[in-house]
Each structure stands twice: as structure tokens, then as C-alpha cells.
Amino acid sequence: MEIKFIADSMLGKLAKWLRVLGYDTIYRTCYRPHAIDMFVNEGRILISRQRELAEKYENSIILHENKTVKQMSELRQAIELAPEQSKWFCRCLVCNSLLQDADENDALGNVPDYVFHQNIKGIRLCPSCGRYYWPGSHKTRMIKQLQNWGF
Ligand SMILES: [Zn+2]
């Protein structure tokens, strides 16, 4: 079964990294009452730094570390994460939607000119929030971090 997460409001950075890896990860800075119940009931694993919250759910993982780098290691001790590399960078880091290949004409004017000329094939679009993504130095740095984690 596909692993899906819901991250508590203290775990925004970790949630972003889980999205980088391709995991469907709900994250909000603030949850309405019962929103977490709903997401856990649909089969998501709650990851939380709040013991009281995590203890409410069987399907939860408590993290103790403060720093994202350590949180990821802690998470990997609790659950086996072996995402296929083909799934990396397929999700919007902001809203969790799956990215699509961008239409060339739409991308023009929405990404820096140098990106448009060098990486036209690599430009992707989030259909939900309209953000564009493209390969570049930030992506290279992120891949390094993923490799440091042992992915
Ligand atoms: Zn988006």
C-alpha cells in the first residue's frame, strides 16, 4: 500500500522533504477540529512532535528531534522509506499536488528566460496552485541532501 502522511503543524519543513521524495503529505499550519481524525481515517500516518496528539492515533509516529535533518533520520528508523527515484520531484512542495509537464507557451514569461532556453523540457507546472518548477542548482542541492540521508 502507498504510504501517505499527515504532518502536524510543527513539521512544515519535513513535510516539504517528504513531498520532494514523492510522498503524498498533508501539511497545514493550523488544523480545524477533527481534520486530523479525517486524514488518519483515510489511511494516512500522522507524524507529530506532540506526544499527546500522536498518542490519540494508532497510526502515528512521534518525532523528538528539532532539526529537519535529524527528524528525517528519526522517521526512517520508525518506518521503512524506500521511494523510487522516479517519484522524486513529482509533487508540488507547496500544495502537494502532482506536477504536470508545462506547456511551452504558458511557461514563457512564467519562468526566468535562461530556464526557458536551457531547460524547456524539464519545466513542470502545478495544476492546483500554478507554480512552476525546473531543474537547477536548488534541485542539485536537494538531491545531495537526499543522498546524505541515504536515499
Ligand atoms: Zn501547488
Boltz pocket constraint, residues with backbone or C-beta under 6 A from the ligand:
constraints:
  - pocket:
      binder: B
      contacts: [[A, 92], [A, 93], [A, 94], [A, 95], [A, 96], [A, 97], [A, 126], [A, 127], [A, 128], [A, 129], [A, 130], [A, 131]]
      max_distance: 6.0
